[in-house]
């Protein structure tokens, strides 16, 4: 069994959907996980916002615009007028149930139903299009088998059990299902957060013991730096699960941060591919670690640094336990940690409960807060190139440095305004290392 995931940009319009159908036509036994068409989820979020503000008129108007977009898609995909009419009527029927929800009083618990519409309608139309082309594909509702547990997490074993109970994917064939959407522990429609379709793909891969998980997007694999800010970036041909997880967590946009672990647990390789350039090699992610200098650099913004200083920390038993217990109470993840004899520095993204968090941390010592920071993560054979990395960021105000326990990554915290220059400086170091390795290889051959 093969898992193929296609993101919203890969399904953005009729032309791209036809492209994806051609890619799928090479397979006879696969599960195809689809996001909503590009931009649809953002628009449906606007529906929820207007509904929450009791502006039902505007909410319904936005909803109608989304529905019209899907009807236009049907007219562009199909040539037979009867089939166009049939699909447009189906779209209207699916939107009608959401119209009824929005027409009522705002209900927080039904926001997930509105957001799920993008994936459900996109996959329904796409499955119809494949069948129109003569492919024996089947539509499967992800809400039948992906549900969060009491801790708010999806579990591959539970998904596998649900799949067995429903009989989904029981025979070889092509199956079309949705990424992103799921049920919460109470059975209400929810989702796996932004980029969650990647997560759906790897969860299904683990549950079905797939041979390979292909994640298709609009770029030739995971690049060795952020192409928005750095010139001459290149796709990384091979990464280990650990390296890919670090890069995804620290800002590589092509992968959802949580999507690596289900594949890693079952040792199922992930291939990152480009729907606009299907012949490109992309990036292959698997268990084997290939030591090959600095491989890639990623960054994320809007980081807050908290520094907790206490003269009582020296030789104080249980200090770190108490510190992280507070973060656990507030359910706030910590990204980077550095310590000295009398202080601990940590970085966080979620500042929603910052005031209460600081108040609790002050019971341990003096707390200072620094906003507008960026984390830069450098992945590869760090021990071999640690001096090069430190030298590259020397001109910048580097406030924290943390070397990963596996020695395959180093994280640096810099001022957000210096992030782009720091990425460019590190990229220059990466390029120099690549040139040096190539020259050494040539010399060895001679």
C-alpha positions as a Python dict, from the first residue, in 0.01 Angstrom:
ca = {
    (1, 'X'): (0, 0, 0),
    (2, 'X'): (125, 345, -99),
    (3, 'X'): (14, 673, 62),
    (4, 'X'): (7, 986, -157),
    (5, 'X'): (-70, 1323, -1),
    (6, 'X'): (-150, 1630, -211),
    (7, 'X'): (-157, 1977, -58),
    (8, 'X'): (-387, 2266, -137),
    (9, 'X'): (-158, 2423, -397),
    (10, 'X'): (-141, 2090, -582),
    (11, 'X'): (-524, 2099, -601),
    (12, 'X'): (-562, 2475, -649),
    (13, 'X'): (-758, 2465, -977),
    (14, 'X'): (-885, 2233, -1252),
    (15, 'X'): (-552, 2224, -1435),
    (16, 'X'): (-362, 2116, -1124),
    (17, 'X'): (-623, 1861, -1028),
    (18, 'X'): (-587, 1707, -1376),
    (19, 'X'): (-211, 1700, -1312),
    (20, 'X'): (-262, 1511, -985),
    (21, 'X'): (-499, 1266, -1155),
    (22, 'X'): (-225, 1187, -1406),
    (23, 'X'): (24, 1119, -1122),
    (24, 'X'): (-224, 887, -951),
    (25, 'X'): (-297, 701, -1275),
    (26, 'X'): (41, 526, -1242),
    (27, 'X'): (-84, 343, -929),
    (28, 'X'): (-345, 75, -867),
    (29, 'X'): (-319, 35, -489),
    (30, 'X'): (-292, 360, -294),
    (31, 'X'): (-459, 590, -46),
    (32, 'X'): (-472, 950, -168),
    (33, 'X'): (-490, 1210, 111),
    (34, 'X'): (-608, 1552, -7),
    (35, 'X'): (-611, 1897, 148),
    (36, 'X'): (-878, 2151, 59),
    (37, 'X'): (-822, 2358, -255),
    (38, 'X'): (-573, 2638, -190),
    (39, 'X'): (-729, 2930, -3),
    (40, 'X'): (-1054, 2753, 87),
    (41, 'X'): (-971, 2684, 454),
    (42, 'X'): (-865, 3047, 505),
    (43, 'X'): (-1198, 3161, 360),
    (44, 'X'): (-1395, 2918, 577),
    (45, 'X'): (-1214, 3060, 879),
    (46, 'X'): (-1358, 3397, 776),
    (47, 'X'): (-1704, 3237, 778),
    (48, 'X'): (-1647, 3124, 1136),
    (49, 'X'): (-1521, 3469, 1240),
    (50, 'X'): (-1824, 3650, 1092),
    (51, 'X'): (-2060, 3391, 1244),
    (52, 'X'): (-1896, 3435, 1585),
    (53, 'X'): (-1950, 3812, 1550),
    (54, 'X'): (-2320, 3743, 1481),
    (55, 'X'): (-2275, 3879, 1128),
    (56, 'X'): (-2470, 3595, 965),
    (57, 'X'): (-2534, 3787, 644),
    (58, 'X'): (-2164, 3829, 571),
    (59, 'X'): (-2086, 3474, 688),
    (60, 'X'): (-2340, 3329, 445),
    (61, 'X'): (-2218, 3555, 163),
    (62, 'X'): (-1860, 3429, 210),
    (63, 'X'): (-1987, 3071, 223),
    (64, 'X'): (-2172, 3123, -106),
    (65, 'X'): (-1852, 3249, -270),
    (66, 'X'): (-1672, 2929, -166),
    (67, 'X'): (-1957, 2720, -301),
    (68, 'X'): (-1949, 2909, -632),
    (69, 'X'): (-1577, 2843, -660),
    (70, 'X'): (-1638, 2469, -632),
    (71, 'X'): (-1915, 2485, -892),
    (72, 'X'): (-1682, 2665, -1133),
    (73, 'X'): (-1428, 2387, -1068),
    (74, 'X'): (-1689, 2127, -1170),
    (75, 'X'): (-1759, 2313, -1496),
    (76, 'X'): (-1387, 2323, -1575),
    (77, 'X'): (-1321, 1957, -1490),
    (78, 'X'): (-1608, 1783, -1666),
    (79, 'X'): (-1716, 1810, -2029),
    (80, 'X'): (-2053, 1633, -2007),
    (81, 'X'): (-2333, 1877, -1910),
    (82, 'X'): (-2529, 1611, -1720),
    (83, 'X'): (-2224, 1526, -1510),
    (84, 'X'): (-2155, 1897, -1448),
    (85, 'X'): (-2515, 1943, -1328),
    (86, 'X'): (-2495, 1634, -1108),
    (87, 'X'): (-2173, 1751, -941),
    (88, 'X'): (-2295, 2109, -895),
    (89, 'X'): (-2611, 1980, -728),
    (90, 'X'): (-2397, 1764, -499),
    (91, 'X'): (-2184, 2067, -403),
    (92, 'X'): (-2497, 2270, -325),
    (93, 'X'): (-2632, 1989, -109),
    (94, 'X'): (-2309, 1972, 93),
    (95, 'X'): (-2306, 2348, 141),
    (96, 'X'): (-2676, 2350, 232),
    (97, 'X'): (-2612, 2165, 560),
    (98, 'X'): (-2348, 2426, 657),
    (99, 'X'): (-2588, 2707, 559),
    (100, 'X'): (-2833, 2568, 813),
    (101, 'X'): (-2564, 2569, 1085),
    (102, 'X'): (-2461, 2930, 1017),
    (103, 'X'): (-2825, 3042, 1008),
    (104, 'X'): (-2857, 2937, 1373),
    (105, 'X'): (-2707, 3093, 1686),
    (106, 'X'): (-2326, 3072, 1705),
    (107, 'X'): (-2201, 2744, 1847),
    (108, 'X'): (-1828, 2703, 1920),
    (109, 'X'): (-1856, 2325, 1892),
    (110, 'X'): (-1971, 2343, 1528),
    (111, 'X'): (-1683, 2556, 1395),
    (112, 'X'): (-1503, 2235, 1301),
    (113, 'X'): (-1794, 2130, 1078),
    (114, 'X'): (-1748, 2449, 874),
    (115, 'X'): (-1370, 2411, 842),
    (116, 'X'): (-1405, 2047, 735),
    (117, 'X'): (-1615, 2143, 433),
    (118, 'X'): (-1311, 2234, 222),
    (119, 'X'): (-1153, 1889, 244),
    (120, 'X'): (-1481, 1702, 211),
    (121, 'X'): (-1598, 1885, -103),
    (122, 'X'): (-1252, 1884, -266),
    (123, 'X'): (-1213, 1507, -222),
    (124, 'X'): (-1573, 1437, -327),
    (125, 'X'): (-1524, 1625, -656),
    (126, 'X'): (-1179, 1475, -710),
    (127, 'X'): (-1306, 1121, -659),
    (128, 'X'): (-1587, 1189, -908),
    (129, 'X'): (-1333, 1321, -1158),
    (130, 'X'): (-1118, 1008, -1129),
    (131, 'X'): (-1423, 790, -1188),
    (132, 'X'): (-1514, 1012, -1484),
    (133, 'X'): (-1169, 927, -1625),
    (134, 'X'): (-1244, 556, -1582),
    (135, 'X'): (-1047, 492, -1260),
    (136, 'X'): (-1213, 265, -1001),
    (137, 'X'): (-1157, 498, -707),
    (138, 'X'): (-1348, 506, -377),
    (139, 'X'): (-1438, 802, -154),
    (140, 'X'): (-1360, 743, 216),
    (141, 'X'): (-1454, 983, 497),
    (142, 'X'): (-1158, 1039, 732),
    (143, 'X'): (-1403, 1124, 1012),
    (144, 'X'): (-1491, 754, 1024),
    (145, 'X'): (-1148, 651, 1152),
    (146, 'X'): (-935, 945, 1274),
    (147, 'X'): (-1026, 1054, 1626),
    (148, 'X'): (-818, 1222, 1895),
    (149, 'X'): (-770, 1048, 2229),
    (150, 'X'): (-835, 1205, 2572),
    (151, 'X'): (-498, 1383, 2552),
    (152, 'X'): (-598, 1540, 2222),
    (153, 'X'): (-359, 1323, 2017),
    (154, 'X'): (-425, 1081, 1728),
    (155, 'X'): (-296, 725, 1780),
    (156, 'X'): (-209, 501, 1480),
    (157, 'X'): (-318, 186, 1666),
    (158, 'X'): (-662, 336, 1733),
    (159, 'X'): (-686, 446, 1368),
    (160, 'X'): (-596, 94, 1254),
    (161, 'X'): (-870, -49, 1476),
    (162, 'X'): (-1130, 194, 1340),
    (163, 'X'): (-1026, 112, 983),
    (164, 'X'): (-1073, -258, 1057),
    (165, 'X'): (-1415, -193, 1211),
    (166, 'X'): (-1535, 16, 915),
    (167, 'X'): (-1381, -211, 652),
    (168, 'X'): (-1212, 84, 481),
    (169, 'X'): (-914, 10, 249),
    (170, 'X'): (-979, -364, 284),
    (171, 'X'): (-928, -442, -85),
    (172, 'X'): (-652, -326, -324),
    (173, 'X'): (-757, -13, -509),
    (174, 'X'): (-748, 366, -518),
    (175, 'X'): (-898, 541, -216),
    (176, 'X'): (-956, 916, -186),
    (177, 'X'): (-975, 1063, 164),
    (178, 'X'): (-923, 1388, 349),
    (179, 'X'): (-625, 1525, 534),
    (180, 'X'): (-648, 1771, 825),
    (181, 'X'): (-995, 1680, 956),
    (182, 'X'): (-1072, 1444, 1244),
    (183, 'X'): (-1303, 1396, 1542),
    (184, 'X'): (-1215, 1525, 1887),
    (185, 'X'): (-1238, 1299, 2198),
    (186, 'X'): (-1609, 1384, 2232),
    (187, 'X'): (-1686, 1292, 1871),
    (188, 'X'): (-1718, 1648, 1741),
    (189, 'X'): (-1562, 1752, 1409),
    (190, 'X'): (-1215, 1897, 1467),
    (191, 'X'): (-881, 1909, 1289),
    (192, 'X'): (-507, 1841, 1320),
    (193, 'X'): (-418, 2212, 1289),
    (194, 'X'): (-247, 2387, 1000),
    (195, 'X'): (-54, 2158, 768),
    (196, 'X'): (-227, 1862, 929),
    (197, 'X'): (-278, 1678, 600),
    (198, 'X'): (88, 1569, 618),
    (199, 'X'): (10, 1431, 963),
    (200, 'X'): (-296, 1246, 831),
    (201, 'X'): (-81, 1086, 561),
    (202, 'X'): (182, 952, 801),
    (203, 'X'): (-80, 841, 1055),
    (204, 'X'): (-255, 644, 782),
    (205, 'X'): (79, 512, 660),
    (206, 'X'): (156, 381, 1008),
    (207, 'X'): (-195, 239, 1059),
    (208, 'X'): (-192, 61, 722),
    (209, 'X'): (177, -39, 737),
    (210, 'X'): (238, 134, 403),
    (211, 'X'): (553, 72, 200),
    (212, 'X'): (606, 444, 124),
    (213, 'X'): (447, 780, 205),
    (214, 'X'): (470, 1039, -71),
    (215, 'X'): (401, 1402, 20),
    (216, 'X'): (338, 1607, -294),
    (217, 'X'): (362, 1984, -287),
    (218, 'X'): (480, 2261, -523),
    (219, 'X'): (855, 2253, -455),
    (220, 'X'): (1131, 2001, -540),
    (221, 'X'): (1167, 1863, -187),
    (222, 'X'): (1294, 2016, 135),
    (223, 'X'): (1548, 2287, 52),
    (224, 'X'): (1873, 2344, 240),
    (225, 'X'): (1762, 2696, 340),
    (226, 'X'): (1457, 2920, 312),
    (227, 'X'): (1424, 3015, -59),
    (228, 'X'): (1217, 3320, 36),
    (229, 'X'): (1523, 3485, 188),
    (230, 'X'): (1824, 3301, 48),
    (231, 'X'): (1936, 3263, -312),
    (232, 'X'): (2070, 2943, -468),
    (233, 'X'): (1901, 2703, -228),
    (234, 'X'): (1894, 2338, -333),
    (235, 'X'): (1677, 2038, -244),
    (236, 'X'): (1828, 1805, 14),
    (237, 'X'): (1836, 1460, -144),
    (238, 'X'): (1835, 1250, 173),
    (239, 'X'): (1755, 1309, 539),
    (240, 'X'): (1713, 1089, 843),
    (241, 'X'): (1385, 1095, 1033),
    (242, 'X'): (1557, 1281, 1318),
    (243, 'X'): (1696, 1548, 1085),
    (244, 'X'): (1364, 1596, 908),
    (245, 'X'): (1180, 1624, 1240),
    (246, 'X'): (1420, 1895, 1361),
    (247, 'X'): (1384, 2097, 1040),
    (248, 'X'): (1004, 2064, 1036),
    (249, 'X'): (973, 2169, 1399),
    (250, 'X'): (1202, 2466, 1357),
    (251, 'X'): (1041, 2619, 1054),
    (252, 'X'): (1073, 2413, 734),
    (253, 'X'): (729, 2486, 583),
    (254, 'X'): (714, 2182, 355),
    (255, 'X'): (651, 1942, 648),
    (256, 'X'): (407, 1945, 939),
    (257, 'X'): (611, 1931, 1265),
    (258, 'X'): (426, 1624, 1397),
    (259, 'X'): (418, 1420, 1077),
    (260, 'X'): (754, 1245, 1103),
    (261, 'X'): (707, 1036, 1416),
    (262, 'X'): (432, 795, 1294),
    (263, 'X'): (647, 702, 993),
    (264, 'X'): (958, 681, 1209),
    (265, 'X'): (787, 444, 1456),
    (266, 'X'): (699, 202, 1175),
    (267, 'X'): (1016, 273, 974),
    (268, 'X'): (817, 381, 667),
    (269, 'X'): (1016, 611, 435),
    (270, 'X'): (874, 949, 331),
    (271, 'X'): (934, 1095, -14),
    (272, 'X'): (879, 1469, -73),
    (273, 'X'): (779, 1530, -436),
    (274, 'X'): (673, 1818, -662),
    (275, 'X'): (342, 1798, -851),
    (276, 'X'): (467, 2067, -1092),
    (277, 'X'): (784, 1867, -1162),
    (278, 'X'): (702, 1500, -1098),
    (279, 'X'): (1033, 1374, -1237),
    (280, 'X'): (1240, 1566, -981),
    (281, 'X'): (1406, 1342, -720),
    (282, 'X'): (1274, 1539, -425),
    (283, 'X'): (1379, 1451, -71),
    (284, 'X'): (1392, 1096, 67),
    (285, 'X'): (1348, 1061, 445),
    (286, 'X'): (1431, 733, 619),
    (287, 'X'): (1601, 590, 926),
    (288, 'X'): (1959, 585, 794),
    (289, 'X'): (2175, 880, 903),
    (290, 'X'): (2415, 996, 635),
    (291, 'X'): (2693, 1215, 777),
    (292, 'X'): (2750, 1469, 505),
    (293, 'X'): (2844, 1807, 650),
    (294, 'X'): (2577, 2069, 711),
    (295, 'X'): (2261, 1956, 532),
    (296, 'X'): (1998, 2224, 589),
    (297, 'X'): (1900, 2534, 782),
    (298, 'X'): (1551, 2636, 898),
    (299, 'X'): (1413, 2919, 1109),
    (300, 'X'): (1095, 3031, 1281),
    (301, 'X'): (991, 3373, 1409),
    (302, 'X'): (782, 3524, 1687),
    (303, 'X'): (981, 3353, 1959),
    (304, 'X'): (979, 3472, 2320),
    (305, 'X'): (1277, 3412, 2549),
    (306, 'X'): (1218, 3372, 2923),
    (307, 'X'): (1514, 3391, 3161),
    (308, 'X'): (1463, 3266, 3517),
    (309, 'X'): (1743, 3367, 3754),
    (310, 'X'): (1778, 3256, 4114),
    (311, 'X'): (2069, 3273, 4358),
    (312, 'X'): (1917, 2969, 4527),
    (313, 'X'): (1957, 2757, 4217),
    (314, 'X'): (2318, 2667, 4294),
    (315, 'X'): (2320, 2298, 4387),
    (316, 'X'): (1943, 2325, 4443),
    (317, 'X'): (1782, 1982, 4415),
    (318, 'X'): (1455, 1981, 4215),
    (319, 'X'): (1484, 2330, 4065),
    (320, 'X'): (1447, 2217, 3703),
    (321, 'X'): (1166, 1981, 3797),
    (322, 'X'): (970, 2268, 3953),
    (323, 'X'): (1046, 2491, 3656),
    (324, 'X'): (919, 2252, 3391),
    (325, 'X'): (626, 2148, 3607),
    (326, 'X'): (499, 2505, 3572),
    (327, 'X'): (524, 2488, 3193),
    (328, 'X'): (340, 2156, 3209),
    (329, 'X'): (60, 2312, 3414),
    (330, 'X'): (12, 2580, 3150),
    (331, 'X'): (53, 2325, 2866),
    (332, 'X'): (314, 2547, 2700),
    (333, 'X'): (584, 2365, 2500),
    (334, 'X'): (946, 2475, 2538),
    (335, 'X'): (1163, 2478, 2225),
    (336, 'X'): (1517, 2558, 2338),
    (337, 'X'): (1674, 2539, 2685),
    (338, 'X'): (2010, 2664, 2810),
    (339, 'X'): (2130, 2665, 3171),
    (340, 'X'): (2401, 2810, 3392),
    (341, 'X'): (2464, 2779, 3765),
    (342, 'X'): (2208, 3045, 3855),
    (343, 'X'): (1977, 3084, 3554),
    (344, 'X'): (1774, 2897, 3297),
    (345, 'X'): (1674, 3041, 2959),
    (346, 'X'): (1390, 2891, 2757),
    (347, 'X'): (1210, 2982, 2436),
    (348, 'X'): (836, 2956, 2375),
    (349, 'X'): (597, 3036, 2088),
    (350, 'X'): (263, 3034, 2267),
    (351, 'X'): (227, 3358, 2467),
    (352, 'X'): (-150, 3336, 2520),
    (353, 'X'): (-109, 3268, 2895),
    (354, 'X'): (219, 3457, 2935),
    (355, 'X'): (110, 3681, 3225),
    (356, 'X'): (-2, 3386, 3439),
    (357, 'X'): (307, 3186, 3343),
    (358, 'X'): (541, 3467, 3450),
    (359, 'X'): (356, 3506, 3779),
    (360, 'X'): (409, 3137, 3860),
    (361, 'X'): (773, 3139, 3746),
    (362, 'X'): (846, 3434, 3976),
    (363, 'X'): (803, 3195, 4269),
    (364, 'X'): (1134, 3042, 4156),
    (365, 'X'): (1327, 3364, 4094),
    (366, 'X'): (1353, 3678, 3884),
    (367, 'X'): (1200, 3650, 3537),
    (368, 'X'): (1292, 3857, 3232),
    (369, 'X'): (1109, 3847, 2899),
    (370, 'X'): (1253, 3915, 2552),
    (371, 'X'): (1022, 3922, 2251),
    (372, 'X'): (1071, 3928, 1873),
    (373, 'X'): (1336, 3658, 1857),
    (374, 'X'): (1398, 3392, 1592),
    (375, 'X'): (1522, 3038, 1628),
    (376, 'X'): (1763, 2914, 1361),
    (377, 'X'): (1820, 2539, 1341),
    (378, 'X'): (2124, 2398, 1159),
    (379, 'X'): (2107, 2026, 1082),
    (380, 'X'): (2383, 1787, 975),
    (381, 'X'): (2719, 1673, 1104),
    (382, 'X'): (2740, 1957, 1355),
    (383, 'X'): (3043, 1841, 1555),
    (384, 'X'): (3252, 1847, 1240),
    (385, 'X'): (3141, 2202, 1151),
    (386, 'X'): (3057, 2358, 1488),
    (387, 'X'): (3335, 2618, 1462),
    (388, 'X'): (3214, 2715, 1111),
    (389, 'X'): (2858, 2768, 1235),
    (390, 'X'): (2965, 2979, 1533),
    (391, 'X'): (3197, 3183, 1312),
    (392, 'X'): (2918, 3248, 1061),
    (393, 'X'): (2684, 3399, 1322),
    (394, 'X'): (2958, 3591, 1504),
    (395, 'X'): (2848, 3930, 1359),
    (396, 'X'): (2497, 3885, 1500),
    (397, 'X'): (2351, 3905, 1850),
    (398, 'X'): (2324, 3536, 1929),
    (399, 'X'): (2142, 3510, 2262),
    (400, 'X'): (2118, 3133, 2305),
    (401, 'X'): (2304, 2834, 2164),
    (402, 'X'): (2191, 2475, 2219),
    (403, 'X'): (2357, 2164, 2079),
    (404, 'X'): (2120, 1871, 2025),
    (405, 'X'): (2176, 1554, 2224),
    (406, 'X'): (2219, 1356, 1901),
    (407, 'X'): (2479, 1605, 1771),
    (408, 'X'): (2291, 1633, 1444),
    (409, 'X'): (2159, 1983, 1509),
    (410, 'X'): (2240, 2312, 1674),
    (411, 'X'): (1981, 2579, 1753),
    (412, 'X'): (2061, 2948, 1776),
    (413, 'X'): (1839, 3230, 1903),
    (414, 'X'): (1891, 3567, 1733),
    (415, 'X'): (1709, 3897, 1708),
    (416, 'X'): (1424, 3857, 1461),
    (417, 'X'): (1546, 4156, 1259),
    (418, 'X'): (1880, 3979, 1207),
    (419, 'X'): (1733, 3644, 1100),
    (420, 'X'): (1757, 3692, 724),
    (421, 'X'): (2119, 3809, 733),
    (422, 'X'): (2205, 3521, 966),
    (423, 'X'): (2041, 3269, 732),
    (424, 'X'): (2236, 3412, 440),
    (425, 'X'): (2564, 3397, 633),
    (426, 'X'): (2501, 3036, 735),
    (427, 'X'): (2408, 2947, 379),
    (428, 'X'): (2742, 3081, 260),
    (429, 'X'): (2909, 2851, 513),
    (430, 'X'): (2699, 2559, 389),
    (431, 'X'): (2800, 2627, 27),
    (432, 'X'): (3169, 2652, 123),
    (433, 'X'): (3148, 2318, 305),
    (434, 'X'): (2986, 2159, -1),
    (435, 'X'): (3260, 2289, -230),
    (436, 'X'): (3530, 2169, 10),
    (437, 'X'): (3375, 1820, 28),
    (438, 'X'): (3356, 1800, -350),
    (439, 'X'): (3720, 1908, -387),
    (440, 'X'): (3829, 1652, -125),
    (441, 'X'): (3637, 1378, -309),
    (442, 'X'): (3802, 1472, -640),
    (443, 'X'): (4147, 1465, -478),
    (444, 'X'): (4077, 1120, -335),
    (445, 'X'): (3976, 993, -680),
    (446, 'X'): (4300, 1128, -829),
}
